[in-house]
Amino acid sequence: MPELPEVEVVRRGLERWVAGRTIEAVEVLHPRAVRRHPGGGADFAARLRGETVGVPQRRGKYLWLPLEGRDLSMLGHLGMSGQLLVQPQDAPDEKHLRIRVRFDDYAGTELRFVDQRTFGGLSLHDNTADGLPDVIAHIARDPLDPLFDEGAYHLALRAKRTTVKRALLDQSLISGVGNIYADEALWRAKLHYERPTANLTRPRSAELLGHVRDVMNAALAVGGTSFDSLYVNVNGESGYFDRSLDAYGREDEPCRRCGTPMRRRPWMNRSSYFCPRCQRPPRVAS
């Protein structure tokens, strides 16, 4: 599933190609693509007609297009295979095209939502006073947000009494971090994924946050991580950070730091990748 860097790459593309354009018509081609919109496909299309798209926004893994002059936004969730593509109007329809958004200008492009597995979707929601769609008001700020409160995050970690990787993936504590970038940051910080948060010192949690930011900024610089053709930017191009991963997906390959073969362990219906030497597991109390 796309994490913060991938969603931010898409947001930047939408800001360049879609912001400021007025919607002429919307075509919903699959009902599951608007299942989170209470009024259904016809209502979704009717309410967007004539609206002007503002500057696209993001919090964590969530992306939305505010509508200018309205306390209303179109929220997009990419799910596991969702793609927001800006395509020429005469380009052939993608096999899994779910929603088409046409504009009233002469730019010659349209916005398409393509989703092979139909886990993602688009929906309209009222905004909170902070400008967030109300359904994601509970999502915490992400580590690249200039208003992210490191002190509050550290206190929440200590109070949560969980393990460090679970805390990184808890979107109510910190948003945008998923399995891939959690493993990468933990490898850089030399922390085992089962390390209890209760004994993380303030300097140690600050160091981990620094690694989270570094790995995400590095991924952003090369367009995110693409393991298959499902994640692409608005022009249909893949990201290249998978070539730079130090932990994720490197089972049995030598640790880039010490040479020890990397390991993979099942974890919460996912996998955790780590170096058994650099990231020693916590001691079990006797």
N, C-alpha and C positions, 0 to 999 in steps of 0.2 A: 504494500500500500504506500502511495506517495507520502513522504514526510515533508517537513518544513522546506528544505531547499527546493524540492521538486515543485511544490505548490507555489513558492515564491517566484520561480522561473516562469510559471504559467501566468501568475499575476502581473509580472512585468511585461510580458507579451501582450496581455489584454489591455494594460494601460497604454501601450503604444498604439494598438490597432483598433480598440473598441471605445475607449473613453471619449465622451463628448458626442457620440453618435446617437441618433434618434431611431428607435425601433419602429419599423413599418408593419411587420407581421411576424408571428411566431407560429411554427408548425410543430406540433407534438406527434411524433411517429410511434411512440411506445408508451403505454400508460405507466409502466414501472419507473420511467425516468422522471415522473412528476408525482410519485406516490407520497412524497412528503409535503406536497402542496394540498391543503385540505379541500380546495374547490375543484380539483381535477384539472385535466388538460385544457378544456375549453375555457375555464375561468383563468387559468394561468396565462394562456395566450391573449385573452381579451384584456386583462389588466396590464399587460406589458405594452400593448399597442399604443404608440404615440409617446412613450416615456423615453427620456434621454438618460443614457448611462453616465454615471459619474466616474471618479477615479477608483478603480478596483482596489479592494482592501483585503487583508489577510490577518488571521490570528491563528497561530499554530498551523494545523493542517486544513483549516477552513478558509474558504475564499468566497467573497461576495462582491456583487456589483451594486453599489448604491444607486438609487434613482434620483436624479437632480430635482431639488425642490420638494422632495417627498421624504417622509420618515419611513421609508420602505426600501427593502433590498432584495435582490435575487441572490440567494445563497446557493453555492455549488459545492457538492461533495463528490470528489473523484472516485471514491470507493477503491476497488482494486484495479479497475481497468478503464476508468472514465478519462476522457480526453476532451478538452475545450480547444477546438481548432478554428483558426481564421483561414477560410478557404475562398478562392475565386468562386463567384456565383455559378459559373458554368462548369466547375470541376465535378466529375462524377461523384455520386453519393457513395459514402463509405458503407460497407456491408452492415455495420452495426450503428448506423446513424439513428439517433433517438430524438433529437430536437434540433430544429433549424431556426435561427434568428436572422431575419433580413432587416436591413437599414434603409432609410429613406434618402440616402445620398447617392453620389455617383462614384464611390470608391471602388465598387466592383467586387467587394468581398462580403462574406457573411460569417456569422458565428455558428459553429456546429458543435453539438454535444454528442460524442460517440462513446459507446460503452458496451463492450463485448459481453461482460458478465452481469450487467444491469444491477450492480450493487450501489452505484452512485446515483446522482440525480440533481435536478434543479428545483427550487421552490421559492415562493415569495413570503417574506416575513416582515412584520413591523420591527422598527429599530428601537433599541433602548436609548436612554439619554446620552449614552457614550457612543452611539452610532453603530452598535453591534446588532445583528439580527437577534431577536429575543431568544431564539432557541439555543443560541450558543453563548448566552450571557455568563454561564458558569465556567466557561473555558478560561484557564489562567493565561496570563501574558506569556509570550515565548522568550527564549533567552536572547534573541536579537532585537527585542523591543527595548527602546531606550528607557522606558518606564518600568522595566522589570526590576523588582525589588529583591536584591540578593539577600539582604538581611532577613526579610520575611521568609524567603525560601529556605534559608538555613534553619530557622526556628521551626518551620513546618516539617522539615525533614526529621529533626530531632523528635518532634512530637508524634510523628506518624508511626514510628516504630515498625518499620518495614525493612525491606532490603533495597539496596541502592538501585538496581535495575528496575524494580517495580516502581520506585519513586520517580525515576526518569520517565517512565511511560505513563505516569498518572497525570492526565490532562487537567486535573483540578489543581495540581501543584505547579506544573510547568507544561506548556503546550508545544506541539510540533516535533517532539522527539519520539521516534519509533524504534523498532528493533535494530535496524541497521546502524543508525547513528549512536544509539545507546552502546552497542558493542564496540564501536570505534572509539567513543569517548572513554569508555572504561578501560580499553586497552592502552590508550594514551596515558591515562591516569594511574595505570598499574593497580586497578581495583578489580577484585572478583565480583561477579554479578550478584552473589549472595551475601555480600558484605552488609551487615546491619547498618541502617542509617543512624541509629541511636548513638553510636560511638564515632560518628564522623565529626571531626573538629571543624570549626569555622574555616581555617585555612585550607583544609582538605576539600571541603565542599566548594569553596571558591575556586580551587584548582580544577576540580571536575567541571564546573561551569565554564571555565576558560577553555577546557578541551572541547566541550560541547559546542561552544561558539566557533572555535577554530575549525573543527571538522565540518560544521555546517557552512561556514564561509568558504572553505576550500571546495566543498561540493557545489556551492552556488557559482563559483568561478568557472566551472566546467559544465554547467547545465544540469547538475543533479546526477542521480544514479539510475541507470536503466539496465535491468537484467534481461529484458525482453522488449518487444515492440509495444507493450501496453502503456508505458509512461513515455510521453513525448511532450515537447513544448507546443506552443500554438501554431508553429509552422511545421509540425510533424517531425521535428528532429530529436534524436535521443541525447541523453546526457552521458558523460564519460567518466564519472567519478568511480564507477565500479573497477576501473583500472588502477585506482589508487587506494583501494581498501586495504587496511592493515589487519583486520580481524574477521569481519563478516564474510562467510563463504570460503574461508581459507583452511578448512579442516585438513589436517595432516601436512600442510605446507609449513615450512620453517618460519618461526616468529621472526619478524624483520628486526627485532631488537636483540634476541639472544640465540636464535637458531633452533630452539625447541619446537617440535611439531605442535601446531595449533590443534586444539580440541573443540569438538562440538558436543553439546549436551542438550537433550530435550528440556524445554522450559516454557510452561504456560501455553501449550499447543504451538509453540514456536521452537526456535533453536537459539542457544547462546554459544558464541564463539569466543574463545579465550586462550591465553597462553598459560599452561599449568605452572610455569616457572615464574613468569613476571607477575601473574595475577593469582597468587596463592589463595586457596579457599579459606574462609574464616575458621578459626578453631571452634570445635563443638564443645560446649561446657560439659564437664563430666559430672 
